[in-house]
Amino acid sequence: MKKLLILGAGTGGALLSNLMLHKLDMKEWEITIVDKSMEHHYQPGYLFLPFKLYGYEAKSDIVKPIRDPIPSSVKFVQATANLIDHKNKKVETTTGTLEYDWLVLAMGCTIAPGEVDGLADAMGTNAGTFYNLEGALALQPKLENFKEGKLVLHIADMPIKCPVAPIEFVFLADYFFQLKGVRKNIDISYVTPLTGAFTKPVATKVLSSMMAEKQIKLVPNFNIKSVDAEHRTLTSFNGEKVDYGFLVSIPPNVGPEVIEKSGLGDGLGFAVTDSHTLKSKKADFIYVVGDNSNVPTSKAGSVAHFEAEIIAENLIREINGKEPHPDFDGHTNCFIESGFHKAFLIDFNYEVEPVHGSYPWPGVGPMQLLENSHLNHYGKMAFKWVYWNLLLTGHLPGDPLVPIQMSLKGKKLSEITPHGHR
Ligand SMILES: Cc1cc2nc3c(=O)[nH]c(=O)nc-3n(C[C@H](O)[C@H](O)[C@H](O)COP(=O)(O)OP(=O)(O)OC[C@H]3O[C@@H](n4cnc5c(N)ncnc54)[C@H](O)[C@@H]3O)c2cc1C
C-alpha cells in the first residue's frame, strides 16, 4: 500500500483527509492522520467564550472528539510528531515511526507567552488570553468582575492566527460593558505593533474609524519589550509605556517544534512553503496546509480550506507524474464581529486588499463587504454549523458561493490607488 500521512487533525488536516479519501484509489492507498490531541476545537468560538455571548458559554459549545470529522476509513493515530526524517520519508512520533510516500504538515501554531519578558508571570495574575480554550474560559470571571479601570488588549508580534480576532475582542468588550452598564467607567485600549488597526489601508481606515466611534484608544507601532505585572505596565522597545488594570494578551504565535528540529522551518516553527503551489521549499514529497505554513496571507480557517482544496489537486497531479499548479492566490475571507449583533465581512488575496462591494454576487450581495451589518453577523453565527457539517467534511460549495480563488466580481477596485493606498 502507498501511504499518505497527515500530521495534525485540525481544520486543514481533517478537511484534507476527507478530500483525499474521495480522490485516491483506496485499494492502493492508505491515509493516516496523526494528532497529539483527542479534541477538535472550533477556534473562532474562543472569541465569544470570555463574554458568554451568542450561545458560547462552555467548552462543550466548541469542542468535539478529534475523530468526529475524520472518515472512518482513515486511520487515526494519537501521538505527537517529534521528528520528520524527510530523506528517508519517515516520521518519528511518541508512539512509533510512520513511513510515507506523501506527507502533509497541518500542525497549526500555538501561543508562546514565555517569549515576552514578564508576560507568563502576568498571565497568572492580572492578564489573560483568549487564544486558547483554557485562556478563553479563564477570562469569564475576570471580565464579569471588571467594573472600572483600564482594559488593555495588546498584540505582541505578527504573524498571529486570525489577525482580526483582537479587533473583534475590543469591539465585543465595548458591547459587553455597555450591556453591563459599566462602559462609562472603563477605558479600552488596543495596543498593536502595526501602524493601524489592520494591515491593509482601506480596511484599516474603516476599522480605525469604528474604534474611534466606540471610544477605543488605538496605540499603534508598539513593539513590546516587557510586561511588569506588579506595576501593571507594558514597556516597548522605544521606552513607551502603557498602564493597564487588566491585560488581554495575544502572545507571539509559533509553529510546532518538530518543524524546526526537522530543518523545515523559518526559525519560528512555520514550514517554509511555496506561496502558490503550497509545497515545502525545504524537502520533496511534502505539502503544508493552514497555520503551519509561512505563506504571507492570514492564518485563518478559510485559508486552510482554500489551501486544502488546492493541495488535494496538486497531490493527485504529482501522484500521476505531473507538475503541481501554482493556484493558491492567498485568498482569505473573514467576518469581523463588531458587537450589537453586527459584523463586517472582508475578502482579499495576495494582490487585492479588502475593499467595499457585494458578496458573493455583484450588485446583489446579499452580503456587503467592509460594511457593518446584521446579515454579516448572522453569516458569522452560521459559520459554526457550516464548519462542522460542510467545511471539515469537504462539502462546501465552490464558485460562486465560496470560490477557492478570490473573485474580483462585485468589488470596488477603484478604492485601491496604484500604490495600494487610498
Ligand atoms: C481566537 C481565534 C479566533 C479565530 N477566528 C476565526 C474566524 O472567525 N474565522 C476563521 O476562518 N479562522 C479563525 N481562526 C483561525 C482558525 O481557527 C485557524 O486558522 C485554523 O484552525 C487553522 O487550521 P490548521 O489546520 O492550520 O490548524 P489547527 O486547526 O490549529 O490544527 C492543528 C492540529 O495539529 C495538532 N498538532 C500540533 N502539533 C502537533 C504535533 N507535533 N504532533 C501531532 N499533532 C500536532 C494540534 O493538536 C491540532 O489539532 C481563529 C483563531 C483564533 C485563535
The ligand as an SDF file (V2000), in Angstrom:
LIG
                    3D

 53 58  0  0  0  0  0  0  0  0999 V2000
   -9.3760   33.4390   18.7940 C   0  0  0  0  0  0  0  0  0  0  0  0
   -9.4210   32.8720   17.4120 C   0  0  0  0  0  0  0  0  0  0  0  0
  -10.4480   33.2050   16.5500 C   0  0  0  0  0  0  0  0  0  0  0  0
  -10.4660   32.7300   15.2550 C   0  0  0  0  0  0  0  0  0  0  0  0
  -11.4950   33.0870   14.4300 N   0  0  0  0  0  0  0  0  0  0  0  0
  -11.5170   32.6610   13.1520 C   0  0  0  0  0  0  0  0  0  0  0  0
  -12.5850   33.0190   12.2750 C   0  0  0  0  0  0  0  0  0  0  0  0
  -13.5310   33.7080   12.6710 O   0  0  0  0  0  0  0  0  0  0  0  0
  -12.5380   32.5770   11.0010 N   0  0  0  0  0  0  0  0  0  0  0  0
  -11.5020   31.8030   10.5340 C   0  0  0  0  0  0  0  0  0  0  0  0
  -11.5010   31.4430    9.3480 O   0  0  0  0  0  0  0  0  0  0  0  0
  -10.4720   31.4400   11.3410 N   0  0  0  0  0  0  0  0  0  0  0  0
  -10.4570   31.8380   12.6310 C   0  0  0  0  0  0  0  0  0  0  0  0
   -9.4310   31.4620   13.4660 N   0  0  0  0  0  0  0  0  0  0  0  0
   -8.2740   30.7450   12.9170 C   0  0  0  0  0  0  0  0  0  0  0  0
   -8.5240   29.2710   12.6630 C   0  0  0  0  0  0  0  0  0  0  0  0
   -9.0710   28.6450   13.7950 O   0  0  0  0  0  0  0  0  0  0  0  0
   -7.2070   28.6260   12.2810 C   0  0  0  0  0  0  0  0  0  0  0  0
   -6.5980   29.3880   11.2710 O   0  0  0  0  0  0  0  0  0  0  0  0
   -7.4150   27.2120   11.7680 C   0  0  0  0  0  0  0  0  0  0  0  0
   -7.9370   26.3970   12.7710 O   0  0  0  0  0  0  0  0  0  0  0  0
   -6.1000   26.6560   11.2340 C   0  0  0  0  0  0  0  0  0  0  0  0
   -6.2230   25.3130   10.9230 O   0  0  0  0  0  0  0  0  0  0  0  0
   -4.9340   24.3710   10.9440 P   0  0  0  0  0  0  0  0  0  0  0  0
   -5.3900   23.0570   10.4480 O   0  0  0  0  0  0  0  0  0  0  0  0
   -3.8230   25.0430   10.2540 O   0  0  0  0  0  0  0  0  0  0  0  0
   -4.5000   24.2900   12.4830 O   0  0  0  0  0  0  0  0  0  0  0  0
   -5.3540   23.7630   13.7260 P   0  0  0  0  0  0  0  0  0  0  0  0
   -6.8100   23.7290   13.4100 O   0  0  0  0  0  0  0  0  0  0  0  0
   -4.9190   24.5840   14.8890 O   0  0  0  0  0  0  0  0  0  0  0  0
   -4.8670   22.2380   13.9090 O   0  0  0  0  0  0  0  0  0  0  0  0
   -3.5480   21.8960   14.2340 C   0  0  0  0  0  0  0  0  0  0  0  0
   -3.5910   20.4840   14.8370 C   0  0  0  0  0  0  0  0  0  0  0  0
   -2.2480   19.9680   14.9180 O   0  0  0  0  0  0  0  0  0  0  0  0
   -2.0930   19.2930   16.1430 C   0  0  0  0  0  0  0  0  0  0  0  0
   -0.6480   19.2600   16.4480 N   0  0  0  0  0  0  0  0  0  0  0  0
    0.1690   20.3120   16.7190 C   0  0  0  0  0  0  0  0  0  0  0  0
    1.4330   19.9120   16.8850 N   0  0  0  0  0  0  0  0  0  0  0  0
    1.4310   18.5630   16.7240 C   0  0  0  0  0  0  0  0  0  0  0  0
    2.4460   17.5750   16.7600 C   0  0  0  0  0  0  0  0  0  0  0  0
    3.7350   17.8850   16.9790 N   0  0  0  0  0  0  0  0  0  0  0  0
    2.0890   16.2780   16.5590 N   0  0  0  0  0  0  0  0  0  0  0  0
    0.8010   15.9430   16.3170 C   0  0  0  0  0  0  0  0  0  0  0  0
   -0.2130   16.8530   16.2580 N   0  0  0  0  0  0  0  0  0  0  0  0
    0.1100   18.1380   16.4390 C   0  0  0  0  0  0  0  0  0  0  0  0
   -2.9370   20.0850   17.1230 C   0  0  0  0  0  0  0  0  0  0  0  0
   -3.2990   19.2960   18.2430 O   0  0  0  0  0  0  0  0  0  0  0  0
   -4.1530   20.4770   16.2510 C   0  0  0  0  0  0  0  0  0  0  0  0
   -5.1950   19.5430   16.3560 O   0  0  0  0  0  0  0  0  0  0  0  0
   -9.4220   31.8880   14.7980 C   0  0  0  0  0  0  0  0  0  0  0  0
   -8.3750   31.5230   15.6670 C   0  0  0  0  0  0  0  0  0  0  0  0
   -8.3850   32.0050   16.9650 C   0  0  0  0  0  0  0  0  0  0  0  0
   -7.2500   31.6080   17.8900 C   0  0  0  0  0  0  0  0  0  0  0  0
  1  2  1  0
  2  3  1  0
  2 52  2  0
  3  4  2  0
  4  5  1  0
  4 50  1  0
  5  6  2  0
  6  7  1  0
  6 13  1  0
  7  8  2  0
  7  9  1  0
  9 10  1  0
 10 11  2  0
 10 12  1  0
 12 13  2  0
 13 14  1  0
 14 15  1  0
 14 50  1  0
 15 16  1  0
 16 17  1  0
 16 18  1  0
 18 19  1  0
 18 20  1  0
 20 21  1  0
 20 22  1  0
 22 23  1  0
 23 24  1  0
 24 25  2  0
 24 26  1  0
 24 27  1  0
 27 28  1  0
 28 29  2  0
 28 30  1  0
 28 31  1  0
 31 32  1  0
 32 33  1  0
 33 34  1  0
 33 48  1  0
 34 35  1  0
 35 36  1  0
 35 46  1  0
 36 37  1  0
 36 45  1  0
 37 38  2  0
 38 39  1  0
 39 40  1  0
 39 45  2  0
 40 41  1  0
 40 42  2  0
 42 43  1  0
 43 44  2  0
 44 45  1  0
 46 47  1  0
 46 48  1  0
 48 49  1  0
 50 51  2  0
 51 52  1  0
 52 53  1  0
M  END
$$$$
